[in-house]
């Protein structure tokens, strides 16, 4: 056996683990539409789980969730997470959705709003107490129209912290209940100035702070931050930037900040003393049914050989999607791209953004929901109908950009559009044919065109 074969054999041997059992009862459903609780134990999902209806998903103490995507397809969910461990868990929600987590670990997790409806303030809420985060916190930016985020007594490891959007007088909401971060510890994090302005009595250890000063609105009243530094090297220099005053002080040894959960952190992973990772995970979301259709305690369907069936007339089920919202496409743009400069759109930055979108978004699949603005017949490239979605207001690299989907249907799949009218909420699966940012003067817009579109 040569070295390559030996290495392959070793990988195969290491990957052979006991077969993961499927959940029983409503947890086995691919669509959850009733009050559902995830109890203690380890859980994964092969394809993700859809959520429908107005209810409160609960993750109980001792539960470990790994590699699961929860996508809201309708209704409003209010998440309650207590004493759990979430790793690479993705949650989306509609306007008025919320997430509340206590005594929990969230490794590489995010919580995103995925519709174009918003409230004047805080369309979604997330609140964390005594939690630990790695790599991500909620999402890449926190515009106050769409996101409220508050953390108390939490620890953050290697997180690229989100910037906080500006609206009216930022001093009226920073450091407050809707957008404040109190008695937290940040270790080797990237800290934007707008996030730093929302901190109260926090400790920073080996962090990187934004060098370029933020442009604050003129009507902003004074904001003062006292930040404690515990990293190696000199304490960062205090500074004043318009209404913001930041004073850095050496953190006293007795300074209390961060999570009290007994844990260790190594190699980008958190280990909880009181909650070891399970040796086996139960698979949830494995049955193409709704939770309301499965009695509690019902065993998963037996695995039997499927009898031959005629070829389906309808298109085959769509493959798992790369994107689930227009925000997922836009927020992946590299940080070094500047879309605006001195109040005008930056030609070089917009060109770089469009080159990146062509290379990294075009050809990818998308499963999205949009609000219909218009439905038009078309003959372009063999398509029959074109759906234009409502504009959404996105914050892209600190610039507010109206964004919308244009979706192209061929004649067969277009039959599913019968009865679709303006302002209809529509679920669509398609392939990104084009993603382009266009600018004129001070105005930018993002249009993402999906082809080969289908409705579920």
C-alpha positions in Angstrom: 0.0 0.0 0.0 1.5 3.4 -1.0 1.4 6.5 1.2 -1.6 8.0 -0.6 -3.6 4.8 -0.2 -2.7 4.6 3.4 -3.7 8.1 4.0 -7.1 7.6 2.3 -7.7 4.4 4.3 -6.9 6.3 7.5 -9.4 9.1 6.6 -12.1 6.5 5.8 -11.5 4.7 9.1 -11.7 7.9 11.1 -14.9 8.9 9.4 -16.7 5.7 10.1 -19.0 6.5 13.0 -22.1 4.7 14.3 -25.2 5.4 12.1 -27.0 8.5 13.4 -30.5 7.6 14.4 -33.5 9.7 13.1 -35.6 11.6 15.6 -39.1 10.4 16.4 -42.2 12.5 16.7 -42.6 16.0 15.2 -38.8 16.6 15.3 -38.4 14.3 12.2 -40.5 16.8 10.1 -38.8 19.0 7.5 -41.4 21.7 8.2 -42.1 22.7 11.8 -45.5 24.5 12.1 -46.4 23.9 15.7 -44.9 24.6 19.1 -41.7 22.6 19.1 -39.0 22.0 21.8 -35.5 20.5 21.2 -34.6 18.6 24.4 -31.2 17.6 25.8 -29.1 15.6 23.3 -27.1 16.1 20.1 -28.9 17.0 16.9 -28.0 17.6 13.2 -30.1 18.1 10.1 -29.2 16.9 6.6 -31.1 19.5 4.6 -32.3 22.2 7.0 -35.7 22.8 8.5 -38.5 25.2 7.4 -40.6 27.1 9.9 -44.2 28.2 9.5 -46.6 30.0 11.8 -46.5 32.1 14.9 -44.9 30.2 17.8 -41.8 30.0 20.0 -39.1 27.4 19.2 -37.4 26.3 22.4 -33.9 24.8 22.8 -33.6 23.2 26.2 -30.6 23.0 28.6 -28.2 20.2 27.5 -29.1 20.4 23.8 -26.3 20.5 21.3 -27.2 21.6 17.7 -24.6 21.4 14.9 -24.8 22.3 11.2 -28.5 23.1 11.1 -30.3 25.8 9.1 -33.7 27.0 10.2 -35.5 29.0 7.5 -38.7 30.9 8.2 -41.1 30.4 5.4 -44.1 32.2 7.0 -45.2 33.6 10.3 -43.1 34.9 13.2 -41.0 32.8 15.6 -39.6 33.9 18.9 -36.7 31.7 19.8 -35.8 30.7 23.4 -32.4 29.1 24.0 -31.2 28.2 27.5 -28.1 26.2 28.5 -27.5 24.9 25.0 -24.5 24.6 22.6 -25.1 25.7 19.0 -22.4 25.2 16.4 -22.8 26.5 12.8 -26.6 27.1 13.3 -28.2 29.5 10.9 -31.6 31.1 11.8 -33.7 33.4 9.6 -36.8 35.3 10.7 -39.5 37.7 9.4 -40.3 41.1 10.8 -41.0 40.9 14.6 -39.0 37.7 15.0 -36.8 37.5 18.1 -34.1 35.3 19.7 -33.3 35.1 23.3 -30.3 33.0 24.6 -29.1 32.5 28.1 -26.1 30.4 29.4 -25.3 29.2 25.9 -22.5 28.8 23.4 -23.0 30.0 19.8 -20.1 29.0 17.6 -20.2 30.5 14.1 -24.0 31.1 14.4 -26.1 33.9 12.8 -29.6 35.3 13.0 -30.8 37.1 9.9 -34.0 38.8 8.8 -34.9 37.6 5.3 -37.9 39.7 4.2 -38.3 43.2 2.9 -40.8 44.3 5.5 -39.5 46.4 8.4 -40.6 48.6 11.3 -39.5 52.2 11.8 -37.3 50.8 14.7 -36.0 47.3 15.5 -37.8 44.9 13.1 -36.1 42.0 14.9 -34.7 41.6 18.5 -31.9 39.4 19.8 -30.9 39.3 23.5 -28.0 37.4 25.0 -27.1 36.8 28.7 -24.1 34.9 29.9 -23.3 33.5 26.4 -20.1 32.7 24.5 -19.6 33.5 20.8 -17.0 32.6 18.2 -16.4 34.2 14.8 -19.9 35.7 14.4 -22.3 37.8 16.4 -25.9 38.0 14.9 -24.7 39.3 11.4 -22.2 41.5 9.7 -24.0 44.8 10.4 -26.9 46.0 12.5 -29.0 48.6 10.8 -31.5 49.9 13.5 -34.5 49.6 11.1 -34.1 45.8 11.0 -32.0 44.7 14.0 -31.8 45.2 17.7 -29.1 43.4 19.6 -28.2 43.4 23.2 -25.6 41.3 25.2 -24.9 41.2 28.9 -22.0 39.3 30.5 -21.0 37.6 27.3 -17.6 36.5 26.0 -16.6 36.9 22.3 -13.7 35.0 20.7 -12.2 36.0 17.4 -15.4 37.7 16.3 -15.5 40.2 13.5 -18.0 42.4 15.3 -20.8 44.1 13.3 -21.0 47.8 12.6 -24.1 49.5 14.0 -26.1 51.6 11.6 -26.8 55.3 12.1 -30.4 56.6 12.4 -31.4 60.0 13.7 -29.5 60.6 17.0 -27.4 57.4 17.6 -26.8 58.5 21.2 -30.5 57.8 21.8 -30.1 54.1 21.3 -26.4 53.1 21.7 -25.6 51.6 25.1 -29.3 51.2 25.7 -31.6 48.1 25.9 -32.0 47.7 22.2 -28.4 48.2 21.1 -26.0 47.8 24.0 -23.2 45.5 25.1 -22.7 45.5 28.9 -19.9 43.8 31.0 -18.8 41.7 28.1 -15.2 40.4 27.3 -13.9 40.6 23.8 -10.8 38.4 22.9 -8.9 39.0 19.6 -12.0 40.6 18.0 -12.2 43.2 15.2 -14.1 46.2 16.8 -15.8 48.8 14.6 -16.0 52.3 16.1 -19.9 52.2 16.0 -19.9 48.9 17.9 -17.4 50.2 20.5 -19.7 53.2 21.0 -22.4 50.8 22.2 -20.3 49.1 24.9 -20.6 49.7 28.6 -18.0 48.6 31.2 -16.5 46.0 28.8 -13.0 44.4 28.6 -11.0 44.1 25.4 -8.1 41.6 25.1 -5.8 41.6 22.1 -8.5 43.3 19.9 -8.1 45.3 16.7 -9.8 48.7 16.7 -11.0 50.5 13.6 -8.3 53.0 12.5 -10.4 55.2 10.2 -12.7 57.4 12.2 -16.5 57.1 11.6 -18.5 60.0 10.3 -21.2 60.7 12.9 -24.5 62.5 12.1 -24.4 66.2 13.1 -27.4 65.8 15.4 -25.7 63.1 17.6 -25.5 64.1 21.2 -22.4 63.1 23.3 -21.5 59.5 23.7 -18.9 58.4 26.3 -17.2 55.0 26.4 -14.9 53.7 29.1 -13.1 50.6 27.7 -10.8 48.4 29.7 -7.9 46.8 27.9 -6.3 43.5 29.0 -4.2 42.5 26.1 -0.5 42.4 25.7 1.3 45.6 24.7 0.4 49.2 25.3 -3.2 50.3 26.1 -4.8 51.8 23.0 -4.9 55.6 22.8 -8.0 57.3 24.0 -9.6 59.5 21.4 -12.4 61.9 20.7 -14.3 61.8 17.4 -17.0 64.4 17.1 -19.7 63.4 19.7 -17.8 60.2 20.7 -15.3 60.1 23.5 -13.5 56.8 24.2 -11.2 56.4 27.2 -9.1 53.3 27.3 -7.9 52.1 30.7 -5.8 49.2 31.8 -8.2 46.5 33.1 -7.7 45.8 36.8 -7.1 42.2 37.7 -10.3 42.1 39.7 -12.4 43.4 36.8 -15.4 41.2 36.2 -16.6 40.9 32.6 -17.7 38.2 30.3 -19.4 34.8 30.6 -19.3 32.9 33.9 -19.7 29.5 32.1 -16.8 27.2 32.9 -15.1 26.6 29.6 -11.9 26.4 27.6 -11.1 27.9 24.2 -8.6 26.4 21.8 -8.2 26.1 18.0 -11.3 28.2 17.4 -13.5 25.8 19.5 -15.2 26.2 22.8 -15.4 23.3 25.3 -17.9 23.5 28.1 -17.0 21.7 31.4 -20.7 21.0 32.1 -21.7 20.0 28.6 -19.4 17.7 26.7 -20.0 17.2 23.0 -22.1 14.1 22.3 -20.6 11.0 20.8 -23.6 10.5 18.5 -26.1 13.0 17.0 -29.8 12.4 16.2 -30.9 13.5 12.8 -33.9 15.9 12.7 -35.8 17.2 9.8 -35.6 14.0 7.8 -39.2 13.5 6.7 -41.0 15.5 4.0 -43.9 16.2 6.3 -45.2 18.9 8.6 -44.7 18.5 12.3 -48.5 18.9 12.8 -49.0 15.8 10.8 -46.8 13.6 13.0 -48.1 12.4 16.4 -45.8 12.9 19.3 -43.6 9.8 19.8 -44.2 8.5 16.3 -41.3 6.4 15.1 -39.5 7.5 11.9 -40.6 5.8 8.8 -38.7 2.5 8.1 -36.1 2.5 5.4 -37.5 0.3 2.6 -36.4 0.0 -1.0 -38.6 2.3 -3.1 -40.6 0.7 -5.9 -40.0 2.0 -9.4 -42.3 5.0 -10.3 -43.0 6.8 -13.5 -40.8 9.8 -14.3 -42.3 12.9 -12.7 -43.8 15.5 -15.0 -42.9 18.4 -12.6 -39.2 19.5 -12.4 -37.0 17.6 -9.9 -36.7 19.0 -6.5 -34.2 21.9 -6.4 -30.8 21.3 -4.9 -29.9 22.9 -1.6 -29.4 26.7 -2.1 -26.3 28.7 -1.7 -28.2 31.9 -0.8 -31.4 32.5 1.0 -31.7 36.2 0.8 -30.4 39.2 -1.1 -28.6 40.2 2.1 -26.5 36.9 2.1 -25.2 37.9 -1.4 -24.4 41.5 -0.5 -22.8 41.0 2.9 -20.3 38.6 1.4 -18.5 41.4 -0.4 -14.9 41.7 0.7 -14.3 44.3 3.4 -11.8 46.3 1.3 -14.3 47.4 -1.3 -15.5 51.0 -0.8 -18.7 51.7 -2.7 -18.8 55.4 -1.9 -16.1 58.1 -1.6 -16.6 61.7 -0.6 -20.4 61.5 -0.9 -20.4 60.0 -4.4 -20.3 56.5 -5.6 -16.8 55.2 -6.0 -16.3 53.9 -9.6 -13.4 51.7 -8.8 -15.1 50.3 -5.7 -18.4 49.6 -7.6 -16.4 47.9 -10.5 -14.5 45.8 -8.0 -17.8 44.8 -6.3 -19.4 43.8 -9.6 -16.3 41.8 -10.6 -16.5 39.9 -7.3 -20.3 39.3 -7.7 -19.7 37.9 -11.2 -17.1 35.5 -9.9 -18.7 34.5 -6.6 -22.5 34.8 -7.0 -23.3 34.1 -10.6 -24.1 30.4 -11.2 -25.0 29.8 -7.5 -28.5 28.7 -6.5 -30.9 30.8 -4.4 -34.0 29.9 -2.4 -35.6 33.2 -1.4 -38.9 34.9 -0.5 -39.9 38.2 -2.1 -42.8 40.6 -2.2 -44.0 40.9 -5.8 -43.8 44.5 -7.3 -44.7 43.5 -10.8 -45.4 40.4 -13.0 -44.6 40.8 -16.7 -44.6 38.6 -19.8 -41.3 38.4 -21.6 -39.6 36.6 -24.5 -36.0 37.3 -23.4 -33.8 34.2 -23.8 -36.7 31.8 -24.0 -38.3 32.9 -20.8 -42.1 33.5 -20.5 -42.6 35.6 -17.4 -40.5 38.0 -15.3 -41.3 38.8 -11.6 -39.8 42.0 -10.1 -39.6 42.1 -6.4 -40.1 45.1 -4.1 -37.0 47.1 -3.3 -35.2 46.3 0.0 -33.0 48.7 1.9 -29.7 47.1 2.6 -26.5 48.3 4.4 -23.6 47.2 2.1 -20.2 48.1 3.5 -21.7 51.0 5.4 -23.7 52.3 2.4 -27.5 52.1 2.2 -28.3 50.4 -1.1 -31.8 49.7 -2.5 -31.8 46.1 -3.7 -34.3 43.9 -5.5 -34.7 40.5 -7.2 -35.7 40.1 -10.9 -36.8 36.5 -11.5 -37.2 34.8 -14.9 -39.6 31.8 -15.4 -39.7 29.6 -18.4 -43.2 28.6 -19.8 -43.6 25.3 -17.8 -42.7 26.6 -14.3 -44.5 29.8 -15.1 -47.8 28.0 -14.8 -47.4 28.1 -11.0 -47.7 31.9 -11.2 -51.5 31.7 -11.9 -53.2 34.1 -9.5 -50.0 35.8 -8.4 -50.6 39.6 -8.0 -48.7 42.6 -6.8 -47.8 42.5 -3.0 -48.0 38.7 -3.0 -45.4 37.0 -0.9 -43.7 34.4 -3.1 -41.2 31.6 -2.5 -38.7 31.1 -5.4 -35.8 28.8 -6.2 -33.5 29.8 -9.0 -30.0 30.3 -10.3 -28.2 33.6 -10.1 -27.7 34.8 -13.7 -26.6 38.4 -12.9 -25.8 40.4 -9.8 -24.8 44.0 -10.5 -24.5 47.3 -8.5 -25.2 50.4 -10.5 -24.7 54.0 -9.4 -25.5 57.5 -10.5 -24.4 60.5 -8.4 -25.1 59.6 -4.8 -27.4 56.7 -5.5 -26.5 53.1 -5.7 -28.7 50.0 -6.4 -28.2 46.3 -6.4 -30.2 44.0 -8.8 -29.9 40.3 -8.6 -31.4 38.3 -11.5 -32.5 34.7 -11.0 -33.1 32.4 -13.9 -34.5 28.8 -14.3 -36.9 29.9 -11.5 -39.4 27.6 -9.9 -41.9 27.9 -7.0 -42.2 25.2 -4.4 
